[in-house]
Amino acid sequence: MLQVPHPPAEARLNARSTFPPARLLSGALLAVVMSVALFTIACGGGNHEYVIVGTDRAAGVDGLVEVETIEGGNRLVTLTIDHMPPPARFNNATTYVVWFTPPGRQPVKAGQLQYDESSRQGRMMATTPLRRFHVRVSAEQNADIDAPSDVVVCQRRVEN
């Protein structure tokens, strides 16, 4: 076993008189690290951004899913999607609908995407208690539906 020489007793005494004991410093550092870790866990890790891309049906589509932890442990999801074709290109659909699908469960309608045909951009904000889910945007005949069609134009898995 390797032995590390200790400084003379006088040097150890002087070190103790000018600096807090190492065990106090390491304890304080541990407390700070634990506090930051607990805060991060409790707040859900803060804001996250995810790139969303089009499926084979709409390969040019891209955008951003922003997820922000808000009051009560919920998440505010902001979806901004660019280069979207008009929904009528998909079986005469009239609108886009956004769905959140938790792992192992059925899709939940988050809302209707606000689509601007002139800029070919869609935007929507919704809240959810979910931490892990898939975001899917489908082209639909109308927004008053209970389940998504098979015409998914973009999707992204979110883990927050």
C-alpha positions as CSV (number, residue, x, y, z in Angstrom):
1,M,0.0,0.0,0.0
2,L,1.3,3.4,-0.9
3,Q,1.9,5.7,2.0
4,V,1.5,9.5,1.6
5,P,3.7,11.5,3.9
6,H,1.9,13.9,6.2
7,P,3.0,17.5,6.6
8,P,4.7,18.3,10.0
9,A,2.4,18.9,12.9
10,E,3.1,22.6,12.9
11,A,1.9,23.0,9.3
12,R,-1.2,21.0,10.0
13,L,-2.0,23.2,13.0
14,N,-1.5,26.4,11.0
15,A,-3.8,25.0,8.2
16,R,-6.5,24.2,10.7
17,S,-6.4,27.7,12.2
18,T,-6.8,29.5,8.9
19,F,-9.2,27.2,7.0
20,P,-12.3,25.3,8.0
21,P,-11.8,21.6,8.4
22,A,-12.0,19.7,5.1
23,R,-14.9,17.7,6.4
24,L,-16.9,20.9,6.9
25,L,-16.1,22.1,3.3
26,S,-17.0,18.7,1.8
27,G,-20.2,18.7,3.9
28,A,-21.1,22.2,2.7
29,L,-20.3,21.3,-0.9
30,L,-22.4,18.2,-0.7
31,A,-25.3,20.2,0.7
32,V,-25.1,22.7,-2.2
33,V,-25.0,20.0,-4.8
34,M,-27.9,18.1,-3.2
35,S,-30.0,21.3,-3.0
36,V,-29.4,22.1,-6.7
37,A,-30.3,18.5,-7.6
38,L,-33.5,18.5,-5.6
39,F,-34.5,21.8,-7.0
40,T,-33.9,20.5,-10.5
41,I,-35.9,17.4,-9.9
42,A,-38.8,19.2,-8.1
43,C,-39.1,21.8,-10.9
44,G,-38.9,19.2,-13.7
45,G,-35.6,20.3,-15.0
46,G,-36.8,23.7,-16.3
47,N,-37.4,24.5,-19.9
48,H,-36.7,22.0,-22.7
49,E,-36.7,22.4,-26.5
50,Y,-37.2,19.5,-29.0
51,V,-36.9,19.6,-32.8
52,I,-39.9,18.2,-34.5
53,V,-39.7,16.9,-38.1
54,G,-42.1,15.8,-40.7
55,T,-43.1,12.2,-41.5
56,D,-42.8,10.7,-44.9
57,R,-46.2,12.4,-45.8
58,A,-44.8,15.9,-45.2
59,A,-41.0,15.5,-45.3
60,G,-40.3,19.3,-45.5
61,V,-42.0,20.1,-42.2
62,D,-39.9,21.1,-39.3
63,G,-40.3,23.1,-36.1
64,L,-39.8,23.3,-32.4
65,V,-41.6,21.9,-29.3
66,E,-40.9,24.0,-26.3
67,V,-41.8,22.5,-22.9
68,E,-41.8,24.7,-19.8
69,T,-42.6,23.6,-16.2
70,I,-45.2,25.8,-14.8
71,E,-47.2,26.1,-11.6
72,G,-48.6,22.9,-10.1
73,G,-46.1,20.7,-11.8
74,N,-47.8,21.0,-15.2
75,R,-46.1,21.7,-18.4
76,L,-46.8,24.5,-20.9
77,V,-46.1,23.0,-24.4
78,T,-45.6,25.5,-27.3
79,L,-45.5,24.1,-30.8
80,T,-44.2,26.1,-33.7
81,I,-44.1,24.3,-37.0
82,D,-42.8,25.6,-40.3
83,H,-43.1,24.6,-44.0
84,M,-46.5,22.9,-43.5
85,P,-48.5,22.2,-46.6
86,P,-52.2,23.2,-46.6
87,P,-54.2,20.5,-44.8
88,A,-56.4,20.1,-48.0
89,R,-53.5,18.2,-49.6
90,F,-54.3,15.3,-47.3
91,N,-57.6,13.7,-48.2
92,N,-59.4,17.1,-48.3
93,A,-58.6,17.7,-44.6
94,T,-59.5,21.2,-43.4
95,T,-57.3,21.5,-40.2
96,Y,-54.5,20.2,-38.2
97,V,-55.0,18.7,-34.7
98,V,-52.3,18.2,-32.0
99,W,-52.3,15.0,-29.9
100,F,-50.3,14.1,-26.8
101,T,-49.9,10.3,-26.4
102,P,-48.5,9.0,-23.0
103,P,-46.6,5.8,-23.1
104,G,-48.9,2.8,-23.3
105,R,-52.1,4.9,-23.5
106,Q,-54.5,6.4,-26.0
107,P,-53.9,9.8,-27.6
108,V,-55.3,12.8,-25.9
109,K,-56.4,15.8,-28.1
110,A,-54.3,18.8,-27.0
111,G,-56.1,21.2,-29.4
112,Q,-56.3,22.6,-32.9
113,L,-53.1,23.9,-34.5
114,Q,-53.5,27.5,-35.7
115,Y,-52.4,27.3,-39.3
116,D,-51.5,30.3,-41.4
117,E,-51.6,29.3,-45.1
118,S,-49.7,32.3,-46.3
119,S,-46.6,31.7,-44.0
120,R,-47.2,27.9,-44.0
121,Q,-46.7,28.0,-40.3
122,G,-48.7,26.4,-37.5
123,R,-48.7,27.3,-33.8
124,M,-50.3,26.1,-30.7
125,M,-50.0,26.3,-26.9
126,A,-51.4,23.7,-24.5
127,T,-50.9,22.6,-20.9
128,T,-50.5,19.0,-19.7
129,P,-49.5,17.2,-16.5
130,L,-47.6,14.6,-18.6
131,R,-43.8,14.4,-18.3
132,R,-43.3,11.8,-21.1
133,F,-45.4,11.7,-24.2
134,H,-45.4,11.8,-28.0
135,V,-46.5,15.0,-29.8
136,R,-48.3,14.2,-33.0
137,V,-49.9,16.5,-35.5
138,S,-52.5,15.0,-37.8
139,A,-54.5,16.4,-40.7
140,E,-58.2,16.1,-40.0
141,Q,-61.6,16.8,-41.7
142,N,-62.5,18.9,-38.6
143,A,-61.2,19.6,-35.1
144,D,-64.2,18.1,-33.3
145,I,-62.9,14.5,-33.2
146,D,-62.0,12.0,-30.5
147,A,-59.2,10.1,-32.2
148,P,-56.5,11.0,-34.7
149,S,-56.6,10.0,-38.3
150,D,-53.7,8.0,-39.8
151,V,-52.5,11.2,-41.6
152,V,-49.7,12.2,-39.2
153,V,-47.6,15.0,-40.6
154,C,-45.0,15.4,-37.8
155,Q,-44.3,13.9,-34.5
156,R,-41.8,14.0,-31.6
157,R,-41.2,12.2,-28.3
158,V,-40.9,14.4,-25.3
159,E,-39.3,13.5,-22.0
160,N,-39.4,16.3,-19.5
